[in-house]
Amino acid sequence: MFPLRDENASFLTPFGTWLLVAGNLLSWLLVQGLGSEPALSASVCEWGLIPGDLFGRLPVGSRIPMGPGLSCEIEGGHVLATPLTSMFLHGGWVHLIGNLWFLWVFGNNVEDALGRPRFLAFYLLTGIAAAATQTGAALVAGSRDLVIPMVGASGAISGVLAAYLVMFPRARVLTLIPIFILIRFVQLPASLFLVRPEHELAVFELGINRIGEMDILAAAYEPDCAIINNIGSAHIGMLGGTRQGIAAEKKKISSRFNGAQTLIVPEDDDFRDYLLSDVRGRGLCFGPRSQGGFGGARSLGLEGWELSYGGLSCRLALPGAHNLMNALAAIQAASLYGAAPEDVQKGLAAIRPLSGRSEFLRGRVSVVNDCYNANAESMFAAISFCDDAELSGRRIYVLGSMKELGDESPEAHRKLGLRAASSKADCLYFFGEEATAAYHAAKEASFPGALRHFTDFDALSAAFRRELREGDTVLLKASRSMALERLLDVIKDFGGTHVS
């Protein structure tokens, strides 16, 4: 597998990433002679990290073989700089291209999250830490490893990848997968690239937006336990145009089952029986009636839920009925692997909203940031839990286009407009070409509050800034490609530093 690009927008121009890529390329050209000999060996000898040289274990004048007819003479000098300089050297074209490609794909988002100065410092420090680890291992191993030069940005790149996976564990990465003589492209969770043989359990979110994509994902992951959390309308235009088509594609998550695996589906979904039919393995449902030990739940509004499980009171910091159902699905799966009520209580308490997913941010202006993705069902759910919340100030709902709905798009947006018009919102802002239908539906339904529609983000931002008042609660909801989270900067400027 080879990552090609991620679906994770960044908003800062990644000058730091470009600078690091340029520095490595210039070193390869000017110092290493594009990998030709003797420039390559000379650069490794002079600027690479040789553990024995760094710690004075090799006397001046010692010679280290570097290849046929080539050797490196230990001269001392600038040896203390080599933990840094070695990070900008490479052993060949494959080494160089591999490192810089991963930096190019993942570095921009880490730089965006950390800021340019901290990103550059982080890159250099993780590279030096990797060099220190390698050097320490060489000192422990003894004389043979003391003379092996270390070059490359792999340590620093590994640090960037680790930071990316911590910050964006659910980001989707378009990945090239060679299958014999065929080449397929599929989006995989970034965290897949960190799974190692010593890991006992790994949990992945498998999202699809193309017919046949689940076949590849099921073959790549071969899940022992799979959860289908709903059959909605997301990407319906790309998945056959009907919910039946979506159900057929999602059901393929069990296509690699051989009898030992478990499929878990929602108890009240109208495709439940279809999903469980002809599955080679165990079939279970999740929901209030299906989950043993579940004693009910009480909504805390935008603060989430308090629920009873196994006689214990548990807190879930995610609002909305759909998140309660997601928690029950997770409990059902965890119970298969021996999770006790105490484990469930601790696990639910540790959950925090991911950026853009049911994220509630308090401040002079509070925000429900749920703009990672959108379809008709999730739009209605977001409006409902904002309507149900006990709020003292105004409600402003900013609703953007729902993408990839195909022929269903006009009707889905019309229904969204009608639902929004009947909500408790004081102001409705629609954004995007597709959202035009929602705006007209809300207008025809005689929505009594402020009603606006924009296709230009700058115009939306300016009008939204003028609308804000202290005490407002804002719902941001749209498909990912609308990048509606850009309004967080407007809210931050108005309402303080609670949005970051």
C-alpha positions as CSV (number, residue, x, y, z in Angstrom):
1,M,0.0,0.0,0.0
2,F,1.2,3.5,-0.8
3,P,-0.6,6.7,0.4
4,L,-1.3,9.2,-2.4
5,R,-3.1,12.0,-0.6
6,D,-5.4,12.6,2.3
7,E,-8.9,14.1,2.4
8,N,-8.0,16.5,5.2
9,A,-8.1,20.2,4.3
10,S,-5.5,22.6,5.7
11,F,-5.8,26.3,5.7
12,L,-2.2,27.6,6.2
13,T,0.1,27.6,3.2
14,P,2.6,24.9,4.3
15,F,5.8,26.9,3.8
16,G,7.5,24.9,6.6
17,T,6.9,21.6,4.8
18,W,8.0,23.1,1.5
19,L,11.2,24.3,3.2
20,L,12.0,20.9,4.5
21,V,11.4,19.2,1.2
22,A,13.5,21.8,-0.6
23,G,16.3,21.4,2.0
24,N,16.5,17.7,1.4
25,L,16.4,18.1,-2.4
26,L,19.1,20.7,-2.4
27,S,21.3,18.4,-0.2
28,W,20.7,15.5,-2.6
29,L,21.7,17.7,-5.5
30,L,24.5,19.8,-4.2
31,V,26.1,17.6,-1.5
32,Q,25.3,14.1,-2.6
33,G,25.6,14.5,-6.3
34,L,22.2,13.0,-7.1
35,G,23.4,9.8,-5.6
36,S,26.4,9.3,-7.8
37,E,29.7,8.0,-6.5
38,P,32.0,9.2,-5.0
39,A,29.9,12.1,-3.9
40,L,27.3,9.9,-2.2
41,S,29.9,8.1,0.0
42,A,31.8,11.3,0.7
43,S,28.7,13.0,1.9
44,V,27.8,10.1,4.2
45,C,31.3,10.0,5.5
46,E,31.5,13.7,6.2
47,W,28.0,14.6,7.3
48,G,26.4,11.3,8.3
49,L,26.1,10.2,11.9
50,I,28.7,7.6,12.8
51,P,28.0,6.6,16.5
52,G,31.6,5.6,17.2
53,D,32.9,8.9,15.8
54,L,30.3,11.0,17.7
55,F,31.2,9.4,21.1
56,G,35.0,9.2,20.4
57,R,35.0,5.5,20.3
58,L,36.9,5.5,17.0
59,P,40.4,7.0,16.8
60,V,41.2,9.7,14.3
61,G,42.6,8.0,11.2
62,S,40.3,4.9,11.4
63,R,38.9,3.8,8.1
64,I,35.4,2.5,7.5
65,P,34.6,0.6,4.3
66,M,32.0,2.4,2.2
67,G,31.8,0.1,-0.8
68,P,34.0,-1.3,-3.6
69,G,37.2,0.7,-3.5
70,L,35.8,3.4,-1.2
71,S,36.4,4.0,2.5
72,C,35.7,6.8,5.1
73,E,38.6,8.2,7.2
74,I,37.6,9.4,10.7
75,E,38.8,13.0,11.0
76,G,36.7,14.4,13.9
77,G,35.9,18.1,13.4
78,H,32.2,18.9,13.0
79,V,31.1,15.5,14.4
80,L,28.7,17.2,16.9
81,A,26.6,18.6,14.0
82,T,26.0,15.2,12.4
83,P,22.7,14.3,14.4
84,L,21.3,17.3,12.5
85,T,23.0,17.1,9.2
86,S,22.4,13.4,8.8
87,M,18.7,14.2,8.7
88,F,19.2,15.8,5.3
89,L,21.1,13.0,3.7
90,H,19.8,9.9,2.0
91,G,21.1,6.6,0.8
92,G,19.5,6.4,-2.6
93,W,16.6,7.6,-4.8
94,V,14.0,5.2,-3.2
95,H,15.0,6.4,0.3
96,L,14.7,10.0,-0.7
97,I,11.5,9.8,-2.7
98,G,9.8,7.6,0.0
99,N,10.6,10.0,2.9
100,L,9.7,13.2,1.0
101,W,6.5,11.8,-0.4
102,F,5.3,11.0,3.1
103,L,6.4,14.4,4.3
104,W,4.5,16.0,1.4
105,V,1.3,14.1,2.0
106,F,1.1,14.4,5.8
107,G,3.3,17.3,6.8
108,N,0.9,20.1,5.7
109,N,-1.8,19.1,8.2
110,V,0.6,18.7,11.1
111,E,2.1,22.2,10.3
112,D,-1.4,23.6,10.1
113,A,-2.3,22.2,13.5
114,L,1.0,23.1,15.3
115,G,1.9,26.4,13.5
116,R,5.0,26.8,11.4
117,P,7.7,27.5,14.1
118,R,6.5,24.6,16.3
119,F,6.2,22.3,13.4
120,L,9.8,22.9,12.3
121,A,11.0,22.5,15.9
122,F,9.0,19.3,16.2
123,Y,10.4,17.9,13.0
124,L,14.0,18.6,14.0
125,L,13.6,17.4,17.6
126,T,12.0,14.1,16.5
127,G,14.8,13.6,14.0
128,I,17.4,14.2,16.7
129,A,15.5,11.9,19.1
130,A,15.6,9.1,16.5
131,A,19.3,9.7,16.0
132,A,19.8,9.4,19.7
133,T,17.9,6.2,19.8
134,Q,19.9,4.7,17.0
135,T,23.1,5.8,18.6
136,G,22.2,4.4,22.0
137,A,21.3,1.0,20.3
138,A,24.7,1.0,18.6
139,L,26.5,1.7,21.8
140,V,24.7,-1.2,23.5
141,A,25.3,-3.5,20.5
142,G,29.1,-2.9,20.5
143,S,31.9,-2.3,18.1
144,R,30.3,-3.6,14.9
145,D,27.4,-1.2,15.0
146,L,29.5,1.8,16.0
147,V,30.9,2.1,12.5
148,I,27.5,2.0,10.6
149,P,26.6,5.5,9.4
150,M,23.1,6.8,9.9
151,V,21.5,9.0,7.3
152,G,18.0,10.0,6.3
153,A,14.9,11.8,7.5
154,S,13.0,8.7,8.4
155,G,13.1,9.5,12.2
156,A,11.7,13.0,11.7
157,I,9.1,11.7,9.1
158,S,8.0,9.0,11.6
159,G,7.5,11.8,14.2
160,V,5.3,13.7,11.7
161,L,3.3,10.6,10.9
162,A,2.8,9.8,14.6
163,A,1.6,13.4,15.2
164,Y,-0.8,13.2,12.2
165,L,-2.3,9.9,13.5
166,V,-2.8,11.4,17.0
167,M,-4.3,14.6,15.6
168,F,-6.3,13.1,12.8
169,P,-7.0,9.4,13.5
170,R,-10.1,9.3,11.3
171,A,-8.7,11.2,8.4
172,R,-9.1,9.2,5.1
173,V,-6.1,8.6,3.0
174,L,-6.4,7.7,-0.7
175,T,-4.1,4.7,-1.0
176,L,-2.7,2.8,-4.0
177,I,-3.1,-1.0,-3.6
178,P,-1.5,-3.2,-6.3
179,I,-3.5,-6.4,-6.8
180,F,-1.4,-8.7,-9.0
181,I,-1.3,-6.7,-12.3
182,L,-4.2,-4.5,-11.3
183,I,-3.9,-1.2,-9.5
184,R,-6.8,0.1,-7.3
185,F,-7.1,3.3,-5.3
186,V,-9.0,3.3,-2.0
187,Q,-9.3,5.6,1.0
188,L,-8.0,4.0,4.2
189,P,-7.9,5.4,7.8
190,A,-4.5,6.9,8.5
191,S,-4.1,4.8,11.7
192,L,-3.9,1.6,9.6
193,F,-0.2,2.5,8.9
194,L,0.7,2.2,12.6
195,V,-0.7,-1.4,13.2
196,R,2.1,-3.7,14.3
197,P,2.1,-7.5,15.0
198,E,2.3,-6.9,18.8
199,H,-1.1,-5.2,18.8
200,E,-4.0,-7.3,20.1
201,L,-7.0,-5.2,19.0
202,A,-7.4,-2.4,16.5
203,V,-10.6,-0.4,15.8
204,F,-11.2,1.2,12.4
205,E,-13.9,3.3,10.8
206,L,-14.5,2.1,7.3
207,G,-16.2,4.7,5.1
208,I,-17.2,4.3,1.5
209,N,-18.4,6.6,-1.3
210,R,-18.0,4.3,-4.3
211,I,-19.4,1.0,-5.5
212,G,-16.9,-1.8,-4.9
213,E,-14.9,0.2,-2.3
214,M,-16.1,-2.0,0.5
215,D,-14.8,-5.1,-1.3
216,I,-11.3,-3.8,-1.2
217,L,-11.6,-2.6,2.5
218,A,-13.0,-5.9,3.6
219,A,-10.1,-7.7,1.9
220,A,-7.6,-5.3,3.4
221,Y,-8.9,-5.5,7.0
222,E,-10.7,-8.9,7.2
223,P,-12.6,-7.8,10.3
224,D,-13.3,-10.2,13.2
225,C,-16.2,-8.0,14.3
226,A,-18.0,-5.5,12.1
227,I,-20.6,-2.9,13.0
228,I,-23.0,-1.3,10.5
229,N,-24.4,1.7,12.4
230,N,-27.1,2.7,9.9
231,I,-28.4,2.6,6.4
232,G,-28.8,6.3,5.6
233,S,-28.4,8.4,2.4
234,A,-24.8,9.6,2.6
235,H,-23.1,9.4,-0.9
236,I,-26.3,7.9,-2.2
237,G,-25.6,9.4,-5.7
238,M,-22.3,7.4,-5.8
239,L,-23.7,4.2,-4.4
240,G,-26.4,3.2,-6.8
241,G,-29.0,5.9,-6.1
242,T,-31.0,4.0,-3.5
243,R,-30.8,3.1,0.2
244,Q,-31.0,-0.6,-1.0
245,G,-27.8,0.0,-3.0
246,I,-26.2,1.5,0.1
247,A,-27.3,-1.5,2.2
248,A,-25.8,-3.9,-0.4
249,E,-22.5,-2.1,-0.4
250,K,-22.3,-1.9,3.4
251,K,-23.2,-5.5,3.8
252,K,-20.0,-6.4,2.0
253,I,-18.1,-5.6,5.2
254,S,-18.9,-9.2,6.1
255,S,-17.8,-10.7,2.7
256,R,-14.6,-12.1,4.2
257,F,-16.3,-13.8,7.1
258,N,-15.7,-17.6,7.4
259,G,-18.0,-18.4,10.4
260,A,-15.9,-17.2,13.3
261,Q,-16.8,-13.5,12.9
262,T,-19.6,-11.3,14.2
263,L,-21.8,-8.7,12.4
264,I,-23.6,-6.1,14.6
265,V,-26.5,-4.1,13.1
266,P,-29.1,-1.6,14.5
267,E,-32.2,-3.2,16.0
268,D,-34.7,-0.9,14.4
269,D,-33.2,-0.3,11.0
270,D,-35.5,-1.3,8.2
271,F,-32.7,-3.2,6.5
272,R,-31.8,-5.2,9.6
273,D,-33.1,-8.6,8.4
274,Y,-31.4,-8.0,5.0
275,L,-28.1,-7.2,6.5
276,L,-28.1,-10.3,8.8
277,S,-29.3,-12.7,6.1
278,D,-26.8,-15.2,4.6
279,V,-23.9,-13.9,6.8
280,R,-21.2,-16.5,7.4
281,G,-20.9,-15.8,11.1
282,R,-22.8,-14.6,14.1
283,G,-25.4,-11.8,13.8
284,L,-26.2,-9.4,16.7
285,C,-28.3,-6.3,17.0
286,F,-27.6,-3.2,19.1
287,G,-30.0,-0.7,20.7
288,P,-31.9,-0.2,23.9
289,R,-33.7,-3.5,23.7
290,S,-30.8,-5.6,22.4
291,Q,-28.1,-4.6,24.9
292,G,-28.0,-6.7,28.0
293,G,-27.2,-4.6,31.1
294,F,-28.5,-1.4,29.6
295,G,-30.7,0.4,32.1
296,G,-31.8,3.5,30.2
297,A,-30.3,6.9,29.4
298,R,-31.0,10.5,30.3
299,S,-30.2,13.3,27.8
300,L,-28.0,16.1,29.1
301,G,-28.6,18.2,26.0
302,L,-25.5,19.5,24.4
303,E,-23.4,18.0,27.3
304,G,-24.2,14.5,26.1
305,W,-25.8,11.6,28.0
306,E,-26.0,9.9,31.4
307,L,-26.7,6.2,30.9
308,S,-26.9,3.1,33.1
309,Y,-25.0,0.0,32.2
310,G,-24.4,-3.0,34.4
311,G,-25.7,-1.1,37.4
312,L,-23.2,1.7,36.9
313,S,-23.8,5.3,36.0
314,C,-21.9,6.3,32.8
315,R,-21.3,9.6,31.2
316,L,-21.0,10.1,27.4
317,A,-19.9,13.6,26.3
318,L,-21.5,13.3,22.8
319,P,-24.9,14.8,22.3
320,G,-27.7,13.5,20.1
321,A,-29.7,10.2,20.0
322,H,-27.4,8.9,17.2
323,N,-24.4,9.1,19.4
324,L,-26.2,7.2,22.2
325,M,-26.9,4.5,19.6
326,N,-23.2,4.6,18.5
327,A,-22.2,4.0,22.2
328,L,-24.6,1.0,22.5
329,A,-23.0,-0.4,19.3
330,A,-19.6,0.0,20.8
331,I,-20.7,-1.6,24.1
332,Q,-22.1,-4.6,22.2
333,A,-18.8,-5.1,20.4
334,A,-16.7,-4.5,23.5
335,S,-18.7,-7.1,25.5
336,L,-17.6,-9.7,22.9
337,Y,-14.0,-9.2,24.0
338,G,-14.6,-9.3,27.8
339,A,-15.3,-5.7,28.6
340,A,-16.8,-5.4,32.1
341,P,-19.2,-2.6,33.1
342,E,-16.3,-0.9,34.8
343,D,-14.4,-0.9,31.5
344,V,-17.4,0.5,29.7
345,Q,-17.8,3.2,32.3
346,K,-14.1,4.2,32.0
347,G,-14.1,4.0,28.2
348,L,-17.3,6.2,27.8
349,A,-15.9,8.8,30.2
350,A,-12.7,9.1,28.2
351,I,-14.5,9.9,24.9
352,R,-14.1,13.4,23.7
353,P,-15.7,14.8,20.5
354,L,-13.4,14.9,17.5
355,S,-13.0,18.2,15.7
356,G,-16.1,18.7,13.5
357,R,-18.1,15.8,14.9
358,S,-20.7,16.7,17.6
359,E,-18.1,19.0,19.1
360,F,-19.6,21.5,21.6
361,L,-17.5,24.6,22.3
362,R,-18.5,27.0,25.1
363,G,-17.8,30.7,25.1
364,R,-19.4,34.1,24.7
365,V,-20.7,32.6,21.5
366,S,-21.1,28.8,21.9
367,V,-20.7,26.4,18.9
368,V,-21.9,23.0,17.9
369,N,-19.2,22.1,15.4
370,D,-20.6,19.2,13.4
371,C,-19.3,20.1,9.9
372,Y,-17.1,17.1,9.2
373,N,-19.7,15.6,7.0
374,A,-23.5,15.8,6.3
375,N,-26.4,13.9,4.8
376,A,-30.1,14.2,5.3
377,E,-30.2,12.0,8.4
378,S,-27.3,13.7,10.2
379,M,-28.6,17.1,9.3
380,F,-32.0,16.3,10.9
381,A,-30.3,14.8,14.0
382,A,-28.1,17.9,14.5
383,I,-31.1,20.2,14.2
384,S,-33.0,18.1,16.6
385,F,-30.4,18.0,19.4
386,C,-29.8,21.7,19.1
387,D,-33.6,22.3,19.3
388,D,-33.8,20.0,22.4
389,A,-31.0,21.8,24.2
390,E,-31.9,24.2,27.0
391,L,-30.4,27.5,25.8
392,S,-30.9,31.0,27.0
393,G,-29.7,32.8,23.9
394,R,-30.5,32.8,20.2
395,R,-30.0,29.8,18.0
396,I,-28.2,30.4,14.7
397,Y,-28.1,27.4,12.3
398,V,-25.5,27.6,9.5
399,L,-26.3,24.7,7.1
400,G,-24.2,24.0,4.0
401,S,-24.6,21.8,1.0
402,M,-24.9,18.0,1.3
403,K,-22.6,16.6,-1.4
404,E,-22.7,13.3,-3.5
405,L,-26.5,12.8,-3.2
406,G,-27.0,12.4,-6.9
407,D,-30.6,12.7,-8.2
408,E,-31.8,12.8,-4.5
409,S,-30.0,16.1,-3.9
410,P,-32.8,18.6,-4.8
411,E,-35.4,16.7,-2.8
412,A,-33.1,16.1,0.2
413,H,-32.2,19.8,0.3
414,R,-35.9,20.8,0.0
415,K,-36.7,18.6,3.0
416,L,-33.8,20.1,4.9
417,G,-35.2,23.6,4.3
418,L,-38.6,22.5,5.6
419,R,-37.1,20.9,8.7
420,A,-35.0,23.9,9.4
421,A,-37.9,26.2,8.9
422,S,-39.9,24.3,11.6
423,S,-36.9,24.3,14.0
424,K,-36.3,26.6,17.0
425,A,-33.6,28.5,15.1
426,D,-33.8,32.3,15.3
427,C,-31.5,32.7,12.2
428,L,-31.0,30.3,9.3
429,Y,-27.9,30.7,7.0
430,F,-27.7,28.4,4.0
431,F,-24.4,28.0,2.1
432,G,-23.6,26.4,-1.2
433,E,-25.2,25.9,-4.6
434,E,-27.1,22.8,-3.6
435,A,-28.4,24.6,-0.5
436,T,-30.4,26.9,-2.8
437,A,-33.3,24.4,-2.7
438,A,-33.2,24.4,1.1
439,Y,-33.3,28.2,1.3
440,H,-36.3,28.4,-1.1
441,A,-38.1,25.7,0.9
442,A,-37.6,27.5,4.2
443,K,-38.7,30.8,2.6
444,E,-41.9,29.2,1.2
445,A,-42.6,27.7,4.6
446,S,-42.6,31.3,6.0
447,F,-39.6,30.9,8.4
448,P,-40.2,33.8,10.8
449,G,-36.5,34.6,11.6
450,A,-33.6,35.9,9.7
451,L,-33.1,33.8,6.5
452,R,-30.0,34.2,4.2
453,H,-28.4,32.2,1.5
454,F,-24.8,32.5,0.1
455,T,-22.6,30.8,-2.4
456,D,-19.6,32.9,-1.7
457,F,-17.8,32.2,1.6
458,D,-16.5,35.7,2.1
459,A,-20.0,37.1,1.8
460,L,-21.3,34.5,4.2
461,S,-18.5,35.3,6.7
462,A,-19.1,39.0,6.6
463,A,-22.9,38.7,7.1
464,F,-22.4,36.0,9.8
465,R,-19.9,38.3,11.7
466,R,-22.5,41.1,11.7
467,E,-25.2,38.7,13.0
468,L,-23.4,37.4,16.1
469,R,-24.4,38.5,19.6
470,E,-23.1,37.5,23.0
471,G,-25.0,34.4,24.2
472,D,-25.7,33.0,20.8
473,T,-25.3,29.3,20.1
474,V,-24.3,28.4,16.5
475,L,-24.7,25.1,14.7
476,L,-22.2,24.5,11.9
477,K,-23.3,21.6,9.7
478,A,-22.3,20.8,6.1
479,S,-20.4,18.3,3.9
480,R,-16.7,18.2,4.4
481,S,-15.9,19.8,1.1
482,M,-17.7,23.0,2.2
483,A,-15.1,23.6,4.8
484,L,-17.6,25.4,7.0
485,E,-15.2,25.2,10.0
486,R,-13.6,28.4,8.6
487,L,-16.4,30.2,10.4
488,L,-14.7,29.2,13.7
489,D,-12.2,32.0,13.1
490,V,-15.0,34.5,13.0
491,I,-16.5,33.1,16.2
492,K,-13.1,33.1,17.9
493,D,-12.6,36.7,17.0
494,F,-16.0,37.6,18.5
495,G,-16.3,35.2,21.4
496,G,-12.8,34.6,22.9
497,T,-10.3,31.8,22.7
498,H,-12.6,28.9,23.4
499,V,-12.4,27.9,19.7
500,S,-9.0,26.6,18.6
